[in-house]
Amino acid sequence: MRAVFVGASALAAMTARFLLRRRHEVVIIERDKGRIDALSAELDCGFLLGDGSKPALLREADPAHTDFLFCISGDDQTNIIASLVGRSLGFARVVTKIDDPEFEHICLELGLEEMIIPSRTIGRYLADLFQGMNFLDLSGIIKDDARIFTFVAHENDETAIHDLNLPSQSRVVCLYRGGKFVPVEDDTRVKADDEVVIVTHAKNMDDLHARWGVQPEPSHEH
């Protein structure tokens, strides 16, 4: 798979390291040549020098052959503009990082549903850790070929869980309705705007993405 990053932030560099270790292709767009020079000594990936919010440069990054565009520079406005331009150029999936939660409703209104708000995610994790809950333990539970897939249901998805016709080795484990956790049984009905969480085999991910398209980050993680 192929990922393009707008901004050579510490988060971008760390994510790129993980992706490269897993033999994925990575391209980083950065306007600071000094930053590119420093990273190129340790990251075996492609670099483009310039403003990642500019259409010409994003077009040079080859949207048609890119699986993810990560707009995670240190500037919220740049990330939002780059995300909108990237979406218009045909990048398959666009992820937007915003540090100021006040931009969240703007991103949603613009259709930028896959958002990362680091302060909120880390703050929630620390508060949960304080109360004895460690949700990062999930990384030790989802092993081998198991994967988590989520989708937001639309009106045409309204049906009982057992009628979703999921691929083999797939099961709905829970859903979120209005941001609230809802346990499920086979006869639980999925309603419009429900966030449905599925555990599945890795081989089914392409089929699930083809059926439900681009998946927004669940709102309970915003």
Secondary structure as the mmCIF struct_conf table of DSSP 4:
data_model
#
loop_
_struct_conf.conf_type_id
_struct_conf.id
_struct_conf.beg_label_comp_id
_struct_conf.beg_label_asym_id
_struct_conf.beg_label_seq_id
_struct_conf.end_label_comp_id
_struct_conf.end_label_asym_id
_struct_conf.end_label_seq_id
STRN STRN1 ARG A 2 VAL A 6
BEND BEND1 GLY A 7 GLY A 7
HELX_RH_AL_P HELX_RH_AL_P1 ALA A 10 ARG A 21
TURN_TY1_P TURN_TY1_P1 ARG A 22 ARG A 23
STRN STRN2 GLU A 25 GLU A 30
BEND BEND2 ARG A 31 ARG A 31
HELX_RH_AL_P HELX_RH_AL_P2 LYS A 33 SER A 40
TURN_TY1_P TURN_TY1_P2 ALA A 41 GLU A 42
BEND BEND3 CYS A 45 CYS A 45
STRN STRN3 GLY A 46 LEU A 49
BEND BEND4 GLY A 50 GLY A 50
TURN_TY1_P TURN_TY1_P3 GLY A 52 SER A 53
BEND BEND5 LYS A 54 LYS A 54
HELX_RH_AL_P HELX_RH_AL_P3 PRO A 55 GLU A 60
TURN_TY1_P TURN_TY1_P4 ALA A 61 ALA A 61
HELX_RH_3T_P HELX_RH_3T_P1 PRO A 63 HIS A 65
BEND BEND6 ASP A 67 ASP A 67
STRN STRN4 PHE A 68 CYS A 71
BEND BEND7 GLY A 74 GLY A 74
HELX_RH_AL_P HELX_RH_AL_P4 ASP A 76 LEU A 89
TURN_TY1_P TURN_TY1_P5 GLY A 90 GLY A 90
BEND BEND8 ALA A 92 ALA A 92
STRN STRN5 VAL A 94 LYS A 97
BEND BEND9 ASP A 99 ASP A 100
HELX_RH_3T_P HELX_RH_3T_P2 PRO A 101 PHE A 103
HELX_RH_AL_P HELX_RH_AL_P5 GLU A 104 GLU A 109
TURN_TY1_P TURN_TY1_P6 LEU A 110 GLY A 111
STRN STRN6 MET A 115 ILE A 116
HELX_RH_AL_P HELX_RH_AL_P6 PRO A 118 PHE A 130
TURN_TY1_P TURN_TY1_P7 GLN A 131 GLY A 132
HELX_RH_3T_P HELX_RH_3T_P3 PHE A 135 ASP A 137
HELX_RH_AL_P HELX_RH_AL_P7 LEU A 138 ILE A 141
BEND BEND10 ILE A 142 ILE A 142
TURN_TY1_P TURN_TY1_P8 ASP A 144 ASP A 145
STRN STRN7 ALA A 146 VAL A 152
HELX_RH_3T_P HELX_RH_3T_P4 GLU A 155 ASP A 157
STRN STRN8 THR A 159 ALA A 160
HELX_RH_3T_P HELX_RH_3T_P5 ILE A 161 ASP A 163
BEND BEND11 LEU A 164 LEU A 164
HELX_LH_PP_P HELX_LH_PP_P1 LEU A 166 PRO A 167
TURN_TY1_P TURN_TY1_P9 SER A 168 GLN A 169
STRN STRN9 SER A 170 ARG A 177
TURN_TY1_P TURN_TY1_P10 GLY A 178 GLY A 179
STRN STRN10 LYS A 180 PRO A 183
TURN_TY1_P TURN_TY1_P11 ASP A 186 ASP A 187
HELX_LH_PP_P HELX_LH_PP_P2 THR A 188 THR A 188
STRN STRN11 ARG A 189 VAL A 190
TURN_TY1_P TURN_TY1_P12 ALA A 192 ASP A 193
STRN STRN12 GLU A 195 HIS A 201
HELX_RH_3T_P HELX_RH_3T_P6 ALA A 202 ASN A 204
HELX_RH_AL_P HELX_RH_AL_P8 MET A 205 TRP A 212
BEND BEND12 VAL A 214 VAL A 214
HELX_LH_PP_P HELX_LH_PP_P3 GLN A 215 PRO A 218
HELX_RH_3T_P HELX_RH_3T_P7 SER A 219 GLU A 221
#
